[in-house]
Amino acid sequence: MKYVPAQVVHFLRQRGAKRNLGALARFMFALLGLITLYSIVFHYVMQYEGREFSWLTGFYWTLTVMSTLGFGDITFHSDLGRLFSMLVLLTGIVCLMILLPFTIIQFFYAPWVEAQSAARTPRVLPEQTQGHVILTSHEPVSSALIRKLEQYGYDYVLVCEEIDEAMRLHDQGVRVVLGHLDDPQTYANARADKAVLVATTQNDVINTNVTFTVRQVNATLPVVATAATATSIDILDRAGATHVLHLGEMMGKALARCMVGGDAVTHVVGGVDDLLIAEANAQRTPLVGKSLRENALSEMGVSVVGIWDRGRLKSATPDTVVGEHAILLLAGSAAQLATYDENFVIYNVSVKPVVIIGGGRVGQAASRALSTRGVDWRLVDKESRYVPEGERGIVGDAADPDVLKRAGILDAPAVMITSPDDSLNIYLTIYCRSIRPDIQIISRATLERNVETLHRAGADFVMSYASMGSTSIFNLLKRGRVLTIAEGLEVSRHAVPESLAGKTIATCGVREQTGCSILGLRGEGGVLEINPKADTSLQAGREMILVGSSDSQAKFLDVFVEE
């Protein structure tokens, strides 16, 4: 009901509203005049028959006959009276059952429904709107990005071309604006001059059109576009995109980093200035079965900020034991990571090829990433056009045991499932696990809701396409202060609060009270000290770099900054 006043105002402001109300009023006056005329004639006909009734009775009889109720308590005895009754009845049928409903629908109800729709799907945002993100589609990546924007308090608006879709999304709680993606006025109406980012995740052709159109409205507004092919990256750059994300390539590389086959060295996944975050496989290394305290990785200068265990990111404490399927999330400088690599380069070397199921963009990108690492692979796909020639390409159905055996699944250290169909990936995960209970299974998930299902199906590591895409876009939005390394893990910068000034890292209680770890401190000369020692003193105003989950970061602000 809170929208009713806005709908009434919008309805009355429409150019045809007053005209429609006037037409409805004229019809009602004409109907009232006709009822009055029939009531007068009723008296004359009754006098003709020698009977007398009150004026109120005349109106009563006219309304009952015109509405076809016909109680039968008052009737004419003469043919003239019956002929008059038939005329009143037919007039009532035409006026009350045909013309009146049509008039109300045409001149009142339809405009009212249109006003309701317009109130739910505006074409113009309020003039005071600013600091928002403009989106162009509602697919998995944008949906995940919307949840992330809402979590961090960022305003946004989604441009919809179809009013039915706009109303459906509005009813789901999504803020929408109606307009054509190729119309500059749409972005002017969406207040692109005051926005902080445009993220377009349509196909390459539409993304190019959107980017070029936005540039007509705002030449400096950051535009992030996704690209399905390498060719489109250059075209989008020329159209004016600030950042182009080749998500298929990014997903393939990310999945390839999680493969146990090939090496146990570090692979950088992100960083803040000179501080790098890297992943390293622990399988078949001396780290397995020991706690982080026993492994003493800090002596190499690196910090373990988290551990991927069968696709779940766990916090790292000194007593955390490194499991057989663990992938370490390490923090350190380039030199510190190089020291780690020198100690573990001899481990986890496998000569057996890994199996890649699916020869699409993600599978092709993964194969290139594995080749760069020196890891052999076999690619399986039903379509011959998606597989390379020679022994590396296997044409056939991955659900066929003979096909997987030809690909070498009985000896492979890992299998990667890269299909965009989550249902198929779940099926293949269960199937591969039944063939090889000990193999590492890496799977892609298009939708975030299927990540847990794939884990239950037997996947050791699952990466969500939607989560990766939304995180990449969100990092570009918050690149100044916060970097999301993985789902739920963030690296952030803060000035040392007064509440921590003078305390050491060991005694400040940051880790114990919030779950965050201090990875770096910037000195007065701007030099970043990476992985500072526990006895390092915190000085007010110096910049500190924290790593922790989203909840841990929020708790740090509550406990130490906002107190």
Number of C-alpha atoms within 10 A of each C-alpha: 5 6 10 12 10 14 20 14 12 17 22 16 12 12 9 13 17 14 12 17 15 13 16 18 12 12 17 14 12 12 16 11 12 17 21 16 13 21 21 15 16 23 18 15 18 18 12 13 14 8 11 13 12 9 14 9 15 20 17 14 23 25 19 16 21 24 17 16 11 15 10 10 6 12 13 17 10 13 9 13 19 14 12 16 20 14 14 23 21 15 17 23 16 12 19 16 14 11 14 17 13 14 17 17 14 14 20 17 14 12 19 19 14 14 22 19 16 18 19 22 25 18 18 17 17 11 10 8 15 17 16 19 24 24 23 22 18 20 13 19 22 23 19 20 24 23 13 16 18 11 10 9 9 14 17 24 20 24 24 24 17 12 17 12 15 24 23 13 18 16 11 9 9 17 19 26 27 24 24 16 21 18 14 20 19 23 28 17 18 30 24 25 18 17 21 19 23 27 27 25 24 20 13 20 12 16 26 26 15 29 26 21 20 29 19 13 17 17 12 13 19 22 24 25 28 25 26 17 14 11 10 19 21 13 16 25 16 13 18 23 27 17 17 20 17 18 20 23 21 20 23 24 21 19 24 25 25 25 24 28 28 24 24 26 21 21 20 16 16 17 17 17 8 14 20 20 25 24 23 25 29 24 20 15 14 12 21 17 14 15 17 20 13 13 16 15 15 16 10 16 19 26 26 21 23 24 27 23 17 20 22 16 20 17 17 21 16 12 11 17 19 23 18 16 20 26 27 24 27 23 27 26 20 16 12 20 23 17 14 23 19 10 12 20 15 12 18 18 14 15 14 18 23 28 26 30 25 24 26 19 21 26 29 22 21 28 24 18 20 23 14 10 15 13 22 19 26 24 26 28 22 15 14 14 11 19 21 16 11 7 11 16 19 26 20 16 16 22 13 10 14 13 17 21 14 15 26 18 24 13 14 22 22 24 29 28 29 27 23 17 12 21 15 13 25 23 13 23 24 17 18 23 17 12 14 17 12 10 20 25 28 27 30 27 26 23 20 19 12 18 22 14 16 27 20 13 18 22 29 23 24 25 23 21 22 22 22 24 23 22 22 20 23 20 16 16 20 12 13 11 13 20 23 24 22 18 15 13 21 20 25 21 18 16 15 20 18 13 14 19 15 15 16 16 19 14 15 18 16 20 19 11 13 20 19 26 23 23 23 23 26 16 14 10 6 10 10 20 18 22 21 16 16 12 11 14 18 20 19 15 15 16 20 21 25 23 26 25 24 17 14 22 20 13 18 19 14 12 13 18 15 10 7
